[in-house]
Amino acid sequence: MRPLRPDDFEELYAAASDPLIWEQHPDPERYQREAFESRVFRGGLESGGAFSIIDTTSGRIIGTTRFYEWDPQAREVAIGYTFLARSHWGGPVNREMKRFLLDHAFRWAKTVWLHIGENNKRSRRATEKLGARLSHIEIKGVGAFARPTAYYRIEAADWQRR
């Protein structure tokens, strides 16, 4: 992983342009260029907390993830906007990436949140395998993008015990 850069767009979009990646996501149009650029990539760059995920064998960008919603008072942060090319589903990449992110986050945070579309079974299962616990489901987003979202949390003390 490395910080997301403006020149990553074409390669990252090539990985994101597979509609099957987004079929369980609350925003299933993210495979379309304009939707991906405006609703994922641009926000990732602006956040300053987004990463490109690189396949170490090929050197190609295979996905992205980011930190967001840092609350210094509560010492909470969210990890999300994560996707991987289907060629890397079911392998060690997601688990290794999340371990790295969680280890880093818990240097400052006491709680990490993961927000997942209520019907995104693949992501919810992967999150539960990390030890995250479902806190609640609520509507997240605004207007046309308001969707039922599962809020998972991991506490620093629980992560350290794992």
N, C-alpha and C positions, 0 to 999 in steps of 0.2 A: 504494500500500500504506500501511496505517496499523496501529497496534497493535489487536489483537482486543479488543473490549469486550463485556461481558455482554449489552448490548442488541442485539448483532449476531446473536443466535441465530436468530430467525425468518427473517431475510433470508438468512443463510448456509445454514440448513437448507433453505430453498426451492431454493437452488442445488444442494445436496447430495442432494436427494430423488429424483434421477433414477437408477434402478438401473443404467443403462448406464455411468455414470461408474465404478461399482465392480465391473463384471463381471470384470475381470482382476486386481482387487485381492485380496490374501490374506484380507481381511475383507469379503466381498461384501455383507454385511447393513448396511453403513454408510448405506445410503439410508433405512433405517428410523429413525424419530425417536429412539427410546430408545437405539439403538446409536450413532447419530451424536452424540447429546448426551453419553453416557457414555464413548465411546471416542475421540472426536475433540474436540468442543467444550470439555468440562470440562477435559480435560488441556491444551488450548491456553491457556485462561485461567490455569490454575495454573502453567504453564511460565513465563509472563512473556516468552516469546520468540515468540509467535504473532502473525500479521498477518492482517488482512482484505484481500482483493484487490478493488479497486474499478474498475469500468469507467468510464473518464473521460468517455465520451460520455453514458451514462445515469445515472451516479452510483450504480448498483446494486452490491451485493456479489456477486462472481462466483466466489469461492473463498477459500482460505486456504492458508497455509504457515507453517512455524515453524523456529526453531533449537532444538536439544535436544542432550543429552549433551555439554555443554561440559566438556572436560578441560583445566584450566589448566596442569597439569604437562606434558602432551604437546602442548598448544596445538592441540587437535583439537575440532571441533564437527561436528554432523550437521545437515543441512537435510532436512526431510521433512514428513510429514502434509500434503502438498500435493495439492490438487485444484482443478480449474477446471470451470465449467459447460461442457457440450459446445458451446455456442454460441461458445466461445473456444478450442476445440481447433484446432491447426494454424496458428494465427496467431502474432503476435509476443509475446503476453502472457507465456507461460511463459518464453520465452527472456529477455525484458527483466527479469522478476521474478527469475529465477535469477542473472542478471548483477548486479543490484542486491545480492542477498543475498551472492553470492560476493565482490564488491568489498568489502562491509561486513565479512564474516567474515575476510577476509585482512588486515584492519587489525590483528588480534590472533592469528588462527590460522595455523598452517603447513599444516594438512591439514583438508579438509572431506570428510565422509562423506555419502553418499546411500544409504539402505537401501531396496531395492525388492523387492517380491515376485518370486520367481524367474520366475513366468509372466506378469508384467505387461509385456508386450512394448512397449506404447505408451510407458510411463514409462522403460523401459530404453533405448529408441531415443532419446528426447528427452534423456536424461542423457548418452548417448554423444555426441550432437551438441554438447554443451557442452564436450566434451573429457575427461569423466570416464572413468577406466579401471576395468574390473572387477578387483577385488582377489581376492575369493573368494565362495563361497556357503556359508552356514551357517544353522543354525536360530536364529531370533530370536523372542523372545516366550516366554510361559509358558503352560502348560496348553493349553486349547483354542485359544489364540492363537499357539502355537508353529508357525512356518511356515518353509520354506526361503526365505532372503532373499539377494539379490545385494547385495554390499557394493561400492559404487563409491567411488573416492577421487579427489580433485583436490588437487594440491600447489600451494602459493602460487607457487612459482617457475614451474611450468607455466602457471598461470593468467595470470601477468604477461607471459609470452612470447606468449600468444594475443593 
